[in-house]
Amino acid sequence: MKQIIGISALLLAVAITVGGCFGSGLSRNEYTIATGSKAGVYYPIGETLAMILKKVFPEIKLNILETGGSVENLQLLKEGKVDMALVQNDIAFYATEGEAMFEGQKISNISGIATLFPEVVQIIVRKETGINTLNDMENHKIAVGTKDSGTFYNAQQILSLAGVWEKIDQQFINAGDAMKSLQEGKIDGFIFTSGLPNPSIVELAKKVEITIVPIAPEMVQKLVSTYSFYYPSSIEPNQYPGQTEEVSAIEINAIILSGPSLSENDQYLLTKNLFGQPNELGQSHPRLSKMTKNSLRRQMPVQLGKGAYKAHSETP
């Protein structure tokens, strides 16, 4: 009981401290958010956030930076070159723990703002290859993302557990090049971690017949048990042309983080005005349509910033 009272008192003290040090105006006229490739989902999400912010603060500009994705974004945050960034939650986990691509380079000067939406690991192959399972991918040419990208690590973890990682012809190219190469018949398939449906894959499926390879339920459970950032998922029917059945899959979460260049007060105001009405965000972008007050802090591997904490506490 003493421990519970002590923790409660500490949380109350933090809340009082956090609640009493914020102003009503942003400190700058320009901010920058790192997103991803224009072929993916992060870039248009960044554009949506910029549009929302402009409505609230007409004099404020949110610059949208196209990047190579989560790994680059975390490095930009660490160096104070951007104020916010969209990142996969598994890559943020590696950064804060100093593991995988961040081995020996632990990042500690970042904080969480919000969890945005789930991203599904999608395994796409040309239908004519006859690939229908992970094991069928053996001896085929598969694009697994650029080295040290989020997609690369997802592909490596999944295919390693399936026992086929060393048995495929690994192609280290980004999603945009992978889709072009698949359309031209230069590769048999690719793996891409993205929100659903991915507009570029929709367009690809209109030009060439594709199959979405499922991750069998027992493999999903093995992945979830092995890695703390994976969750069971599915690709519902008709997400893509020709896809008429549900596909078993796994997902991670897209999150938004801030770095040392963003003050606590600015973090509070940006969080409050960008995410203060989560139920209305879907009107701006369908990818955000399922956000709720509870989902904003779900499965966040990075400590929530003080400004973001206060803003979420005020969210109705």
Backbone bond lengths (Angstrom), bond angles and torsions (degrees), N, CA, C in turn:
res aa  C-N    CA-C-N  psi(-1)  N-CA   C-N-CA  omega(-1)  CA-C   N-CA-C  phi
1 M - - - 1.464 - - 1.519 111.06 -
2 K 1.337 116.49 -40.40 1.462 120.05 179.64 1.530 110.70 -60.84
3 Q 1.347 114.87 -39.04 1.462 118.46 -179.04 1.519 111.07 -66.01
4 I 1.343 116.03 -41.53 1.467 120.15 179.60 1.520 110.59 -63.15
5 I 1.338 116.90 -44.32 1.463 120.57 179.22 1.523 110.14 -62.55
6 G 1.334 116.10 -40.63 1.462 119.88 -179.59 1.510 112.07 -62.66
7 I 1.339 116.19 -43.24 1.470 120.57 179.39 1.515 110.36 -65.60
8 S 1.339 116.29 -41.84 1.469 119.93 179.77 1.517 110.93 -61.55
9 A 1.337 115.44 -42.47 1.466 119.66 179.86 1.518 110.55 -64.39
10 L 1.328 115.84 -38.07 1.458 119.87 179.57 1.523 111.12 -65.62
11 L 1.341 116.07 -44.49 1.466 120.17 179.22 1.521 110.82 -62.84
12 L 1.346 116.20 -39.00 1.462 120.03 178.38 1.513 110.59 -64.26
13 A 1.328 116.54 -41.44 1.469 120.37 179.41 1.512 111.13 -63.80
14 V 1.357 115.51 -40.86 1.466 119.66 178.57 1.523 110.27 -64.11
15 A 1.346 115.44 -43.51 1.464 119.55 -178.97 1.517 111.66 -61.67
16 I 1.360 115.70 -40.98 1.465 119.57 179.13 1.518 110.47 -65.71
17 T 1.350 115.46 -41.84 1.471 120.23 -179.91 1.514 110.82 -63.84
18 V 1.354 114.86 -46.87 1.459 119.93 -179.16 1.517 111.19 -64.66
19 G 1.342 115.85 -38.75 1.453 119.66 -174.03 1.508 114.56 -71.61
20 G 1.334 117.50 -17.35 1.446 117.63 -172.17 1.506 116.47 -105.30
21 C 1.339 118.33 12.31 1.468 118.74 -172.68 1.519 113.72 -127.81
22 F 1.336 118.08 26.09 1.459 119.89 -175.95 1.532 111.46 -118.84
23 G 1.347 114.20 141.54 1.449 120.46 178.50 1.517 111.35 -103.05
24 S 1.334 117.48 -175.73 1.457 121.62 -174.07 1.527 113.65 -106.01
25 G 1.336 117.65 -1.33 1.455 119.91 -177.52 1.518 112.97 -123.77
26 L 1.331 115.63 141.74 1.463 120.83 176.26 1.525 109.44 -70.71
27 S 1.312 116.79 150.61 1.464 120.93 -173.59 1.523 113.51 -85.52
28 R 1.356 116.78 -15.23 1.472 120.10 -176.88 1.516 110.54 -135.19
29 N 1.319 115.07 169.38 1.465 120.44 176.86 1.523 112.95 -99.18
30 E 1.340 117.09 -12.36 1.454 121.19 -179.28 1.517 111.33 -135.83
31 Y 1.345 114.79 140.59 1.455 122.48 175.42 1.526 107.47 -136.80
32 T 1.317 117.01 159.79 1.462 120.65 -179.39 1.516 109.95 -129.01
33 I 1.328 114.74 134.89 1.458 120.67 176.61 1.526 108.90 -119.70
34 A 1.322 117.04 127.53 1.465 122.27 177.00 1.526 108.39 -84.27
35 T 1.312 116.56 133.59 1.468 120.09 -175.53 1.532 110.67 -119.26
36 G 1.312 117.53 -103.78 1.459 122.31 -178.65 1.511 109.21 -170.00
37 S 1.317 116.22 -159.06 1.456 121.04 179.39 1.523 110.83 -71.54
38 K 1.316 117.07 148.80 1.458 121.23 176.69 1.525 111.42 -66.24
39 A 1.352 117.20 -16.46 1.461 121.30 177.50 1.523 111.51 -78.83
40 G 1.329 116.56 -12.49 1.456 120.84 -177.77 1.513 112.88 -101.98
41 V 1.329 116.19 -157.36 1.461 122.53 -174.98 1.525 112.02 -101.82
42 Y 1.335 117.81 -28.92 1.449 121.09 -174.28 1.529 113.07 -60.49
43 Y 1.316 117.13 -41.17 1.469 119.75 -176.21 1.535 111.68 -62.46
44 P 1.337 118.62 -51.24 1.477 117.79 177.96 1.526 113.61 -64.44
45 I 1.340 117.81 -28.09 1.464 119.48 174.74 1.528 109.18 -65.21
46 G 1.327 116.32 -41.51 1.458 120.66 176.58 1.518 111.34 -59.76
47 E 1.332 116.80 -41.54 1.468 120.98 177.84 1.531 110.81 -62.49
48 T 1.322 116.17 -38.75 1.468 120.62 178.62 1.519 111.48 -64.62
49 L 1.328 116.42 -43.63 1.464 120.12 178.67 1.527 111.13 -63.91
50 A 1.333 116.26 -38.29 1.468 120.35 177.71 1.527 110.71 -63.03
51 M 1.319 116.52 -39.26 1.460 121.76 179.87 1.536 110.62 -66.04
52 I 1.351 115.86 -42.84 1.468 120.02 179.25 1.522 110.33 -62.73
53 L 1.337 115.81 -45.02 1.463 120.06 -177.91 1.523 111.14 -63.75
54 K 1.333 116.77 -36.84 1.460 121.27 -179.11 1.526 111.53 -64.15
55 K 1.328 116.36 -32.74 1.458 120.07 179.63 1.522 111.20 -68.57
56 V 1.332 115.99 -35.16 1.464 120.96 -178.06 1.521 111.55 -83.54
57 F 1.346 114.87 -42.84 1.464 121.21 -179.54 1.540 108.48 -123.84
58 P 1.325 118.08 85.09 1.475 121.07 -175.55 1.521 113.71 -56.57
59 E 1.322 117.26 -26.17 1.459 120.26 -176.52 1.529 112.43 -87.67
60 I 1.327 116.92 -5.61 1.468 121.44 -176.62 1.528 110.82 -98.24
61 K 1.342 116.02 137.70 1.467 121.45 177.99 1.523 109.74 -115.46
62 L 1.329 116.59 129.48 1.459 122.11 174.33 1.527 107.70 -106.26
63 N 1.327 116.49 106.32 1.460 121.53 -179.82 1.526 110.43 -74.86
64 I 1.329 116.78 134.51 1.461 122.13 -179.38 1.522 108.20 -102.39
65 L 1.334 116.34 116.60 1.464 121.11 -177.75 1.524 109.80 -102.39
66 E 1.321 116.45 120.68 1.460 121.14 175.12 1.527 108.25 -78.13
67 T 1.325 116.92 130.68 1.463 121.30 -176.53 1.525 110.53 -137.73
68 G 1.332 114.39 -179.15 1.457 120.40 177.08 1.517 113.14 -81.71
69 G 1.339 117.69 -3.25 1.451 120.29 176.43 1.513 114.50 119.34
70 S 1.324 115.62 -157.05 1.466 123.07 -167.70 1.521 114.87 -57.02
71 V 1.330 117.90 -45.70 1.463 120.78 -176.22 1.524 110.46 -63.71
72 E 1.308 115.98 -48.55 1.465 120.34 178.48 1.526 110.40 -62.63
73 N 1.328 116.26 -39.98 1.466 120.16 -178.21 1.520 112.35 -62.21
74 L 1.324 116.56 -40.46 1.462 120.32 179.15 1.521 111.20 -66.70
75 Q 1.315 116.84 -36.66 1.459 120.15 178.01 1.531 110.09 -66.66
76 L 1.337 116.17 -40.26 1.468 120.93 178.19 1.528 110.79 -64.06
77 L 1.329 116.17 -39.64 1.458 120.43 176.81 1.527 110.73 -62.87
78 K 1.316 115.75 -48.35 1.464 121.48 -178.37 1.528 111.35 -55.92
79 E 1.336 115.52 -41.21 1.463 121.23 -176.70 1.521 112.83 -83.83
80 G 1.332 117.78 -1.29 1.457 121.62 178.39 1.515 113.81 73.02
81 K 1.344 116.82 20.76 1.465 120.68 -178.14 1.527 112.51 -85.35
82 V 1.328 116.53 -17.02 1.466 121.55 173.95 1.529 107.39 -135.10
83 D 1.316 115.75 160.25 1.464 120.57 -178.08 1.524 112.29 -91.64
84 M 1.323 115.95 -35.93 1.458 122.05 -179.54 1.522 109.15 -139.16
85 A 1.331 116.18 163.08 1.459 119.48 179.04 1.516 110.25 -156.08
86 L 1.325 115.34 145.99 1.461 122.62 172.66 1.523 107.51 -90.20
87 V 1.330 116.27 132.74 1.461 121.03 -171.77 1.527 109.72 -146.91
88 Q 1.329 115.90 146.86 1.464 120.27 170.59 1.531 108.71 -71.16
89 N 1.337 116.48 141.08 1.466 117.87 -176.94 1.527 113.01 -67.09
90 D 1.339 118.09 -26.78 1.465 119.09 178.05 1.527 111.24 -70.67
91 I 1.335 116.84 -37.14 1.461 120.22 179.47 1.526 110.30 -70.93
92 A 1.335 116.67 -35.74 1.470 120.03 174.94 1.529 110.17 -63.42
93 F 1.331 116.72 -37.74 1.463 121.07 176.87 1.528 110.41 -60.34
94 Y 1.328 117.23 -47.03 1.464 120.97 179.30 1.537 110.63 -59.66
95 A 1.332 115.75 -41.72 1.471 120.09 -177.22 1.522 111.64 -63.55
96 T 1.325 117.04 -44.53 1.466 119.90 -176.89 1.527 111.97 -75.59
97 E 1.343 116.84 -21.31 1.460 120.76 179.43 1.529 112.59 -97.03
98 G 1.355 116.45 -11.49 1.458 120.06 -177.59 1.517 112.26 69.21
99 E 1.331 116.54 40.64 1.459 121.75 -178.55 1.526 111.32 -117.27
100 A 1.356 114.75 172.54 1.470 122.75 177.08 1.531 111.16 52.06
101 M 1.321 117.53 -123.35 1.468 120.45 -177.32 1.524 112.98 -69.75
102 F 1.338 116.54 -9.94 1.467 120.93 177.85 1.534 111.78 -109.15
103 E 1.310 116.73 20.79 1.459 120.27 -179.22 1.533 110.21 -59.61
104 G 1.326 115.61 124.19 1.461 121.09 -178.48 1.514 113.67 77.11
105 Q 1.354 117.39 4.09 1.472 121.28 -177.95 1.524 109.98 -133.06
106 K 1.301 115.86 49.56 1.463 122.45 -177.85 1.529 111.18 -56.92
107 I 1.325 115.83 135.58 1.464 121.25 179.17 1.523 108.72 -107.50
108 S 1.320 116.03 122.38 1.465 119.72 -175.99 1.523 113.42 -121.72
109 N 1.336 117.67 -4.38 1.467 119.36 -175.69 1.527 112.78 -100.60
110 I 1.339 116.44 34.16 1.459 121.26 177.15 1.524 108.82 -121.37
111 S 1.321 115.88 157.53 1.464 120.19 177.90 1.519 109.81 -143.14
112 G 1.335 115.65 156.39 1.455 121.00 -176.59 1.522 113.05 -82.21
113 I 1.327 115.36 146.59 1.464 121.66 174.54 1.525 110.16 -112.74
114 A 1.349 116.76 -52.90 1.469 118.97 -179.17 1.520 110.80 -164.73
115 T 1.330 114.94 152.86 1.462 121.85 168.51 1.523 106.96 -90.70
116 L 1.327 116.53 131.48 1.461 119.76 -172.32 1.528 113.91 -99.02
117 F 1.326 116.85 -64.23 1.461 119.31 -174.58 1.524 109.59 -160.49
118 P 1.332 117.32 159.65 1.462 119.50 177.53 1.525 111.78 -75.13
119 E 1.326 115.18 147.58 1.463 121.84 173.31 1.519 107.87 -120.98
120 V 1.297 116.02 132.81 1.461 121.69 -174.70 1.522 109.66 -103.11
121 V 1.334 115.64 136.85 1.467 120.32 174.94 1.527 106.58 -77.44
122 Q 1.336 115.90 112.41 1.461 121.13 -174.33 1.527 110.18 -107.79
123 I 1.310 115.41 127.95 1.467 121.97 -178.75 1.525 107.22 -110.87
124 I 1.311 115.52 107.24 1.469 122.48 -172.76 1.531 110.05 -111.52
125 V 1.333 117.09 130.41 1.473 120.97 177.27 1.526 110.03 -133.42
126 R 1.320 115.40 159.15 1.464 119.60 172.54 1.524 107.92 -68.32
127 K 1.322 117.57 132.33 1.457 121.70 -176.65 1.515 111.79 -59.76
128 E 1.308 116.30 -34.51 1.467 120.74 -176.19 1.532 113.14 -66.71
129 T 1.329 117.32 -14.73 1.465 119.93 179.34 1.525 112.09 -73.25
130 G 1.342 116.75 -20.87 1.457 120.07 -178.60 1.517 113.59 77.29
131 I 1.317 116.96 11.57 1.465 120.81 178.25 1.527 109.12 -77.09
132 N 1.331 116.23 120.38 1.462 120.47 179.82 1.523 113.36 -126.81
133 T 1.344 116.84 -11.67 1.458 121.36 179.11 1.527 108.90 -136.28
134 L 1.310 116.35 168.03 1.466 119.98 177.40 1.526 111.00 -61.63
135 N 1.316 117.37 -38.78 1.463 120.61 179.78 1.516 112.55 -64.52
136 D 1.341 116.40 -29.19 1.469 120.39 179.46 1.524 112.53 -66.93
137 M 1.329 117.09 -14.40 1.467 120.43 -175.99 1.533 112.47 -75.78
138 E 1.313 117.22 -11.92 1.467 121.64 -179.52 1.530 110.73 -54.57
139 N 1.323 115.27 134.31 1.473 124.08 178.44 1.531 113.70 70.57
140 H 1.323 117.45 11.49 1.462 120.29 177.14 1.529 110.17 -105.30
141 K 1.312 114.03 156.57 1.463 121.73 -178.70 1.527 108.87 -87.17
142 I 1.343 115.84 109.37 1.461 121.49 -173.66 1.531 110.26 -123.08
143 A 1.329 116.82 128.51 1.467 121.82 175.41 1.527 108.09 -81.17
144 V 1.338 115.74 127.11 1.469 120.76 -174.66 1.523 112.37 -118.08
145 G 1.338 116.76 20.11 1.462 120.02 -179.55 1.514 111.28 86.98
146 T 1.317 116.06 161.64 1.458 120.00 176.37 1.523 109.12 -70.41
147 K 1.331 116.24 148.69 1.457 120.12 -177.36 1.531 110.57 -58.70
148 D 1.316 114.99 136.98 1.462 123.98 -179.04 1.525 113.39 74.00
149 S 1.329 117.33 9.58 1.468 119.28 172.51 1.527 108.36 -83.62
150 G 1.329 116.50 164.01 1.454 119.85 177.15 1.512 111.59 -60.90
151 T 1.328 116.80 -43.59 1.461 121.15 179.42 1.524 111.18 -59.41
152 F 1.333 117.22 -40.07 1.461 121.43 -179.70 1.525 111.06 -57.93
153 Y 1.330 116.78 -47.52 1.457 119.72 -178.60 1.529 111.60 -68.98
154 N 1.326 117.47 -36.55 1.456 119.93 175.57 1.528 110.12 -62.05
155 A 1.326 116.37 -46.21 1.466 121.20 179.99 1.521 111.07 -61.63
156 Q 1.321 116.62 -45.13 1.463 121.21 -178.79 1.531 111.28 -62.40
157 Q 1.325 116.86 -43.56 1.465 120.64 -178.20 1.522 111.26 -66.52
158 I 1.320 116.79 -45.45 1.463 120.89 -178.11 1.527 111.41 -66.19
159 L 1.327 116.07 -50.90 1.462 119.73 -175.37 1.522 112.29 -72.61
160 S 1.324 117.15 -26.58 1.466 119.75 175.86 1.525 110.47 -67.87
161 L 1.342 116.60 -46.01 1.460 119.93 177.99 1.526 111.02 -63.41
162 A 1.341 116.09 -30.91 1.461 120.43 179.08 1.530 111.88 -79.83
163 G 1.359 116.55 -11.16 1.458 121.05 177.98 1.514 114.57 81.23
164 V 1.339 117.89 18.88 1.467 119.24 -177.69 1.534 113.42 -121.00
165 W 1.346 117.71 0.13 1.470 120.24 -177.06 1.531 112.05 -55.64
166 E 1.315 116.81 -45.22 1.472 121.37 -178.63 1.519 112.49 -80.89
167 K 1.324 116.95 -5.31 1.465 120.31 -174.73 1.526 113.43 -103.80
168 I 1.350 116.21 -3.77 1.462 118.98 177.24 1.529 109.53 -99.48
169 D 1.318 115.72 161.62 1.473 121.43 174.04 1.524 106.41 -89.10
170 Q 1.331 116.82 96.60 1.462 122.64 -172.78 1.530 111.32 -73.46
171 Q 1.325 115.40 128.21 1.459 122.32 177.33 1.527 108.25 -114.79
172 F 1.320 117.24 117.85 1.465 121.26 -174.72 1.530 110.46 -95.44
173 I 1.318 115.05 77.48 1.464 120.78 -179.19 1.526 109.13 -132.07
174 N 1.335 116.14 157.84 1.463 119.86 -178.07 1.528 111.07 -76.72
175 A 1.323 115.79 172.45 1.461 120.97 -173.98 1.520 112.93 -62.05
176 G 1.340 116.53 -42.15 1.457 119.37 -179.26 1.520 111.86 -61.20
177 D 1.331 116.89 -46.16 1.470 120.87 178.78 1.519 110.93 -68.19
178 A 1.333 116.69 -34.29 1.466 120.59 180.00 1.527 110.85 -64.37
179 M 1.331 116.69 -41.98 1.462 119.95 -179.67 1.534 111.07 -65.62
180 K 1.325 115.39 -40.29 1.461 119.61 177.61 1.520 110.66 -64.78
181 S 1.324 116.56 -42.96 1.467 121.04 -179.09 1.523 111.18 -66.43
182 L 1.347 117.37 -37.67 1.458 119.59 178.25 1.521 110.65 -66.79
183 Q 1.327 116.43 -41.70 1.459 120.29 178.96 1.531 111.02 -61.22
184 E 1.337 116.21 -36.70 1.465 121.22 -178.61 1.524 112.06 -84.56
185 G 1.328 117.55 -1.87 1.455 120.76 178.34 1.516 114.67 78.94
186 K 1.331 117.14 15.91 1.465 120.63 -178.58 1.525 112.34 -83.47
187 I 1.322 117.17 -21.86 1.461 121.84 174.46 1.527 108.31 -132.04
188 D 1.330 115.93 164.12 1.463 120.47 -178.34 1.521 112.80 -94.08
189 G 1.338 116.03 -23.60 1.453 118.56 -178.52 1.516 111.80 -171.59
190 F 1.325 115.64 174.89 1.460 120.17 177.11 1.521 109.40 -152.02
191 I 1.324 115.21 161.62 1.458 122.49 176.51 1.522 107.56 -118.14
192 F 1.328 116.08 135.47 1.461 120.35 -177.24 1.519 108.72 -147.24
193 T 1.314 117.21 125.27 1.460 122.41 177.12 1.519 108.41 -92.64
194 S 1.337 116.20 116.74 1.464 119.90 -173.07 1.520 109.73 -159.84
195 G 1.326 115.42 163.67 1.450 120.90 172.99 1.520 110.42 -68.57
196 L 1.333 116.00 165.11 1.460 121.92 -178.48 1.524 111.98 -111.86
197 P 1.333 116.77 141.73 1.461 125.63 -16.14 1.521 109.56 -79.46
198 N 1.311 116.97 150.16 1.459 119.91 176.19 1.533 108.30 -81.62
199 P 1.332 118.14 122.04 1.469 120.46 -174.52 1.527 113.54 -60.49
200 S 1.325 117.65 -32.90 1.466 120.26 -179.80 1.526 111.03 -70.09
201 I 1.341 116.66 -35.58 1.468 119.61 176.81 1.521 110.32 -71.00
202 V 1.329 116.98 -34.72 1.468 120.53 175.50 1.526 109.83 -57.96
203 E 1.331 116.35 -47.12 1.467 120.30 179.92 1.525 110.98 -65.78
204 L 1.321 117.15 -39.09 1.465 120.96 178.54 1.523 110.54 -61.03
205 A 1.335 116.43 -43.29 1.464 121.15 -177.12 1.521 112.83 -67.50
206 K 1.320 116.72 -16.22 1.469 120.71 175.80 1.527 111.04 -80.08
207 K 1.339 115.61 -18.13 1.463 120.63 -175.46 1.523 113.73 -104.63
208 V 1.322 116.76 -26.45 1.461 121.23 -179.33 1.522 108.47 -145.78
209 E 1.323 117.61 140.62 1.458 120.87 179.37 1.527 110.38 -69.70
210 I 1.318 115.66 130.15 1.457 120.15 -178.40 1.528 110.89 -123.10
211 T 1.315 114.73 160.88 1.459 122.17 170.95 1.523 107.68 -123.81
212 I 1.317 116.78 137.08 1.466 120.84 174.33 1.517 106.81 -97.42
213 V 1.313 116.18 114.01 1.457 121.40 -175.53 1.533 109.85 -77.77
214 P 1.326 117.52 125.22 1.472 119.75 -179.04 1.530 112.13 -78.26
215 I 1.325 114.92 155.63 1.461 121.34 168.10 1.519 105.18 -101.38
216 A 1.310 116.58 113.39 1.464 121.24 -174.43 1.522 110.47 -55.49
217 P 1.351 117.83 145.84 1.467 121.70 -177.54 1.527 114.11 -51.68
218 E 1.330 117.58 -39.78 1.469 119.12 179.17 1.522 111.45 -66.74
219 M 1.336 117.46 -33.10 1.462 121.51 176.47 1.536 110.18 -71.79
220 V 1.332 116.70 -36.99 1.463 121.00 176.09 1.523 109.56 -58.25
221 Q 1.331 116.59 -46.98 1.463 120.27 -179.13 1.521 111.81 -64.17
222 K 1.319 116.55 -36.11 1.460 120.26 178.73 1.525 110.22 -66.46
223 L 1.319 117.23 -41.32 1.467 121.33 178.77 1.524 111.54 -66.02
224 V 1.341 116.13 -43.77 1.460 120.98 -179.76 1.527 110.58 -63.24
225 S 1.327 115.97 -36.98 1.466 120.70 -179.97 1.520 112.17 -72.81
226 T 1.338 116.08 -29.61 1.463 121.17 -176.08 1.522 112.32 -85.48
227 Y 1.338 116.84 -36.48 1.461 121.60 -175.01 1.534 110.09 -123.09
228 S 1.334 115.89 127.51 1.470 120.57 -173.78 1.520 114.05 -70.56
229 F 1.327 117.85 -16.55 1.464 120.53 -173.84 1.524 113.66 -97.58
230 Y 1.328 118.65 -2.50 1.460 121.35 177.73 1.529 110.70 -93.28
231 Y 1.336 115.08 148.33 1.459 121.56 177.42 1.527 109.05 -138.62
232 P 1.330 117.99 147.55 1.469 120.19 178.03 1.525 110.43 -60.60
233 S 1.316 115.66 145.20 1.464 119.78 -179.09 1.521 108.90 -151.60
234 S 1.308 114.65 -179.97 1.468 120.34 175.14 1.518 109.06 -155.44
235 I 1.302 114.86 154.30 1.462 121.25 174.97 1.520 105.97 -104.83
236 E 1.315 116.32 108.20 1.453 120.92 -175.26 1.525 111.31 -65.57
237 P 1.338 117.55 156.19 1.471 120.45 -179.86 1.524 112.28 -56.49
238 N 1.332 115.05 149.29 1.463 123.51 173.55 1.519 114.74 67.66
239 Q 1.322 116.98 23.17 1.458 119.50 171.16 1.527 110.02 -71.60
240 Y 1.341 114.93 -30.29 1.463 120.98 -179.20 1.524 110.39 -133.44
241 P 1.334 117.85 151.34 1.469 121.24 177.82 1.531 111.29 -53.51
242 G 1.326 116.15 129.12 1.454 120.67 178.21 1.513 114.61 86.71
243 Q 1.335 118.61 -6.37 1.467 122.26 -178.74 1.527 108.40 -96.95
244 T 1.334 116.51 102.40 1.464 120.72 -172.92 1.526 113.37 -105.81
245 E 1.332 117.32 -7.93 1.461 120.04 -178.33 1.525 111.10 -121.69
246 E 1.324 116.03 154.52 1.463 121.30 176.24 1.523 109.65 -67.64
247 V 1.342 115.22 142.43 1.456 120.92 -178.53 1.524 109.51 -120.00
248 S 1.332 117.38 126.32 1.458 122.24 178.08 1.528 109.80 -70.03
249 A 1.338 116.54 136.28 1.462 120.09 -174.82 1.528 110.01 -153.74
250 I 1.324 116.43 -177.05 1.468 122.03 172.63 1.529 107.96 -126.85
251 E 1.327 114.89 159.39 1.457 119.36 -179.36 1.518 111.42 -137.95
252 I 1.312 114.17 159.03 1.455 123.03 169.54 1.526 105.50 -122.27
253 N 1.317 118.05 -167.82 1.464 120.09 178.18 1.517 111.47 -125.78
254 A 1.318 115.73 140.78 1.458 121.17 170.51 1.523 107.25 -84.80
255 I 1.317 116.64 130.60 1.464 121.26 -179.65 1.523 109.06 -127.61
256 I 1.322 115.71 163.34 1.459 120.27 175.53 1.531 108.00 -119.07
257 L 1.335 114.93 130.56 1.458 122.45 -177.22 1.517 110.35 -120.36
258 S 1.325 116.02 163.58 1.461 120.66 173.22 1.518 108.65 -125.75
259 G 1.334 115.25 160.20 1.453 121.92 -178.97 1.512 112.22 -115.70
260 P 1.331 117.39 -169.54 1.467 122.07 -175.13 1.525 114.34 -67.40
261 S 1.334 117.85 -16.21 1.467 119.71 -178.93 1.523 112.71 -77.40
262 L 1.333 117.10 -11.77 1.465 120.59 -177.18 1.529 109.63 -102.68
263 S 1.330 116.06 120.82 1.470 120.06 -179.79 1.522 110.19 -70.88
264 E 1.317 116.20 162.12 1.466 120.60 179.22 1.527 111.47 -61.51
265 N 1.329 116.31 -39.68 1.459 119.68 -179.34 1.528 110.77 -66.95
266 D 1.333 116.58 -41.95 1.460 119.60 177.71 1.528 110.47 -65.42
267 Q 1.329 116.31 -39.04 1.463 119.80 177.71 1.525 110.23 -61.22
268 Y 1.323 116.15 -41.92 1.461 121.03 178.52 1.525 111.42 -61.04
269 L 1.333 116.35 -50.60 1.469 120.15 -176.91 1.525 112.13 -66.60
270 L 1.341 117.28 -40.26 1.461 120.30 179.38 1.528 110.44 -66.82
271 T 1.329 116.65 -43.32 1.464 119.82 178.84 1.521 110.73 -63.74
272 K 1.317 116.62 -45.71 1.469 121.56 -177.79 1.525 111.62 -61.47
273 N 1.333 116.60 -41.79 1.465 119.40 -175.11 1.523 113.95 -87.27
274 L 1.326 117.13 -22.01 1.460 119.82 176.97 1.527 111.40 -87.67
275 F 1.340 116.77 -35.39 1.464 120.19 -172.55 1.530 113.81 -124.56
276 G 1.311 117.13 10.51 1.461 120.98 -177.73 1.514 114.61 -70.21
277 Q 1.326 117.37 -16.94 1.464 121.83 177.11 1.521 108.57 -126.59
278 P 1.343 118.42 68.48 1.468 121.56 -173.16 1.518 114.14 -58.52
279 N 1.322 117.84 -32.27 1.454 120.19 -178.63 1.531 112.83 -71.46
280 E 1.329 116.93 -14.68 1.459 120.55 -179.28 1.530 112.69 -100.93
281 L 1.340 116.28 -8.09 1.458 119.57 -176.44 1.525 112.75 -64.95
282 G 1.333 116.63 -29.66 1.457 120.55 -179.83 1.516 113.27 -61.38
283 Q 1.313 116.47 -21.58 1.462 119.98 177.55 1.520 111.06 -70.94
284 S 1.341 116.03 -21.48 1.459 120.64 -179.82 1.521 111.82 -91.62
285 H 1.337 117.04 -35.50 1.463 120.99 178.87 1.527 108.27 -155.01
286 P 1.338 118.21 128.44 1.466 120.88 -177.02 1.523 113.70 -59.92
287 R 1.340 117.04 -25.96 1.463 119.96 -179.88 1.533 111.88 -64.50
288 L 1.330 116.15 -21.81 1.459 120.96 -177.58 1.528 112.46 -101.33
289 S 1.323 116.69 7.72 1.464 120.65 -169.76 1.524 114.24 -67.40
290 K 1.327 117.39 -22.15 1.462 119.52 -176.60 1.523 113.12 -100.99
291 M 1.318 116.52 10.16 1.458 119.19 179.61 1.523 110.73 -69.02
292 T 1.330 115.49 140.05 1.457 122.08 176.24 1.518 108.17 -135.32
293 K 1.310 116.18 172.16 1.467 119.59 177.65 1.519 111.02 -56.85
294 N 1.331 116.95 -40.52 1.463 120.53 -178.56 1.524 112.23 -72.42
295 S 1.324 117.03 -35.78 1.469 119.59 -176.99 1.522 112.51 -70.89
296 L 1.323 117.84 -20.82 1.462 121.32 -177.22 1.522 112.96 -61.87
297 R 1.317 116.91 -25.27 1.474 120.38 -178.51 1.530 112.01 -116.44
298 R 1.310 117.16 11.20 1.458 121.57 -175.79 1.532 111.73 -73.24
299 Q 1.329 115.28 135.33 1.464 122.10 170.91 1.529 112.22 51.06
300 M 1.319 116.00 44.93 1.464 121.61 178.75 1.531 109.06 -92.61
301 P 1.346 119.00 112.99 1.466 120.89 -177.11 1.527 113.80 -80.89
302 V 1.327 116.33 -6.06 1.462 122.28 -179.62 1.522 108.82 -112.40
303 Q 1.313 117.18 141.30 1.468 120.09 179.86 1.523 110.89 -58.86
304 L 1.317 115.65 132.01 1.456 121.14 179.35 1.526 109.55 -65.77
305 G 1.336 116.65 135.16 1.455 120.68 178.52 1.527 111.23 -67.33
306 K 1.334 116.85 155.90 1.465 120.58 -178.74 1.529 111.68 -62.10
307 G 1.339 115.97 -39.83 1.462 119.11 178.88 1.512 111.63 -65.50
308 A 1.335 116.41 -42.76 1.465 120.97 179.07 1.526 110.17 -65.56
309 Y 1.327 116.52 -40.24 1.464 120.69 179.20 1.531 110.88 -58.29
310 K 1.331 116.46 -46.49 1.467 120.45 179.48 1.529 110.84 -63.30
311 A 1.350 116.16 -42.62 1.459 119.64 -178.73 1.534 111.14 -63.64
312 H 1.316 117.10 -43.79 1.464 120.18 179.42 1.529 111.82 -66.55
313 S 1.320 115.71 -32.53 1.466 120.16 178.60 1.517 111.03 -65.35
314 E 1.314 116.81 -26.15 1.473 122.01 -179.27 1.517 112.70 -92.21
315 T 1.348 116.89 -8.95 1.465 120.36 -177.81 1.523 110.31 -67.09
316 P 1.337 117.62 127.15 1.464 120.60 -177.62 1.528 112.28 -69.34
